[in-house]
Structures are given as structure tokens and as C-alpha cells.
């Protein structure tokens, strides 16, 4: 029953789901999932994790987001990276910090805990 109560259809990928499960497992409070931010051009940009108390966004980024051939909507790798940088810059301009991780960091208990603690996340 606990797994059913914990599950969420808001995770955008397996990496996001596992990240959230590990946050719980390591004693961190639950983040807000898919928090929207309004960009300069009035578009909404949803972030993977919102740590509201710290005003920090958490983003899981697998390499496939940038490198897979079918995932770029016709954009080159450079265009994808620059588009993501512009999105992050517009969110940061709202007084928000960012912390990013990939599979390797998330799967290493000590690295992931250290990364979240550096972002100001308290443990229960």
C-alpha cells in the first residue's frame, strides 16, 4: 500500500522516478514534481523537482536528453544544449538556484546525498 501511495504519474522519466525514490530512501523531504515557471516569452517550463523551502530546482538529466538521435525535434546537440541553458537562465533570473545530476551521481548513495545537502536540502 505504501508504494501505491508514493507512486506518481508526474515523473517524466525512469531517472526522475528513481531519483525521487532515493530522496525518500535517504531521508529527504518530498519535492514538488513538475513545478511550472513562466519564462520571459510567457511559455511555461516545468522542472523535474522543486525544493520550495530552498528555492532550488532539481533536474535529472540523462545523456539521452541531449545525445539521442530521435529526441531533439530536429535540433542539433548544440542547439539542444543552448536551448536548455536559456531555459535554466530564465528560471534562475527569478531568484532560483539549480542542482543537476545524472545516473552516475544518483546511483552513488554518498554522491547523491552530498549533492542534495549542498543544495540546502535537509534530511529528516
C-alpha positions in Angstrom: 0.0 0.0 0.0 2.9 2.4 0.8 4.2 2.0 -2.8 0.8 2.9 -4.2 0.6 6.0 -2.0 4.1 7.0 -3.0 3.7 6.5 -6.8 3.1 9.5 -9.0 2.4 9.8 -12.7 4.1 13.2 -12.7 7.6 11.8 -13.1 8.8 12.4 -16.7 11.3 9.5 -16.8 12.6 6.5 -15.0 15.5 8.6 -13.8 13.2 11.1 -12.2 11.2 8.3 -10.5 14.3 6.6 -9.2 15.7 10.0 -8.0 12.5 10.6 -6.1 12.6 7.1 -4.5 16.2 7.6 -3.5 15.4 11.0 -1.9 12.8 9.3 0.2 15.1 6.3 1.0 17.9 8.7 2.1 15.6 10.7 4.4 14.9 13.8 2.4 11.5 15.5 2.3 9.4 15.0 -0.8 9.9 17.6 -3.5 7.2 19.2 -5.6 7.1 17.5 -9.0 6.8 19.3 -12.4 6.6 22.8 -10.9 5.8 25.3 -13.7 7.8 28.5 -14.1 6.8 31.3 -16.6 9.6 32.3 -19.0 10.1 35.7 -20.5 8.1 34.9 -23.6 5.2 33.7 -21.3 5.8 30.0 -22.1 5.7 27.6 -19.1 8.7 25.5 -18.3 8.2 22.6 -15.9 11.1 21.5 -13.7 11.6 17.9 -12.5 11.8 18.8 -8.8 11.1 21.9 -6.9 12.6 22.3 -3.4 10.4 25.2 -2.4 11.9 25.9 1.0 15.4 26.4 -0.5 14.1 27.9 -3.8 16.1 25.4 -5.7 15.2 23.4 -8.8 16.5 19.8 -9.1 16.9 18.3 -12.5 17.7 14.8 -13.5 19.4 14.8 -16.9 20.3 11.6 -18.6 22.7 11.9 -21.6 19.9 10.8 -23.9 18.1 14.1 -23.4 20.9 15.7 -25.4 22.5 12.9 -27.4 19.8 10.6 -28.7 19.1 10.9 -32.4 15.3 10.9 -32.1 15.0 13.2 -29.1 15.8 16.6 -30.5 12.9 17.6 -32.6 15.2 18.3 -35.4 17.7 20.3 -33.3 21.4 19.6 -33.2 23.1 18.6 -29.9 24.5 22.2 -29.7 21.0 23.7 -30.2 19.5 21.4 -27.5 22.2 22.3 -25.0 21.8 26.1 -25.7 18.0 25.8 -25.5 18.3 24.1 -22.1 20.8 26.8 -21.0 18.5 29.6 -22.0 15.6 27.9 -20.1 17.7 27.5 -17.0 18.9 31.1 -17.2 15.4 32.4 -17.4 14.4 30.3 -14.3 17.5 31.4 -12.4 16.6 35.0 -13.1 13.6 34.5 -10.9 15.9 34.1 -7.9 16.0 30.3 -8.1 19.0 28.0 -7.7 19.7 24.8 -9.7 21.1 21.5 -8.9 21.5 18.8 -11.6 22.5 15.2 -11.6 22.8 12.3 -13.9 22.6 8.5 -13.5 26.1 8.0 -12.1 25.7 10.6 -9.3 22.2 9.4 -8.4 23.2 5.8 -8.2 26.0 6.6 -5.8 24.5 7.0 -2.3 27.2 9.3 -0.9 27.4 11.5 -4.0 23.6 11.9 -4.2 23.3 12.7 -0.5 26.2 15.2 -0.8 24.7 16.8 -3.9 21.3 17.3 -2.2 22.8 18.6 1.0 24.9 21.1 -0.9 21.6 22.3 -2.5 20.4 23.0 1.1 18.1 20.0 1.4 17.7 18.9 5.0 17.4 15.3 6.0 14.6 14.1 8.3 
